[in-house]
Amino acid sequence: MSVINLVGDFDADSAKELTRAFEEAARGGGRTIADCTGITFADVFLLHTLLDANTTHDLTLAGPPPYPLLVLLDGTGTTDRFTITPDLHSALDQ
């Protein structure tokens, strides 16, 4: 299992670095948890990266999801594409 902490703004500039983090986690095998509580800005580049990661391995988004992520997921109708837990502890217990 891998945990990736998402902190700060996520846009085109950070998409490649985040993609590399998810690729590295996938190489380790098992489940990947993205702790989303530190996200302060999220755009479609983050959404695309999360959707890609979700198709390549078992991805859980640990919340509570911050407002920027909620708006992105709700606005694009993709909330149900992810497993979202109320907090990191809950994600680790799954």
C-alpha positions, 0 to 999 in steps of 0.5 A: 500500500502507498499513501500519496499526500496531495498538498497545495495547488494542482494544475497543469504544472503539477500534473506530471509530477503527480502522474509520476508519483502514481506510477511509482505507487503502482509499481509497488503494487497494492492499493494507493491512497491519495490523502486529499485534505491538503488540496487548495486548488484543483482543476481538470488536470488533477481530475484527469490524473486521478481518473488515470490513476484510478484505472491503473490500480486500486485508488482510494481518495481520503478526505474529507475532500476539500471544497476545490476537489468537491466542486471539481468532482461534483461539477464533472459528475465523476464523484461516483468513479472514486472510492472516497473515505471520510479520513485517512484513518478510514482509508487505511482500515479498508 
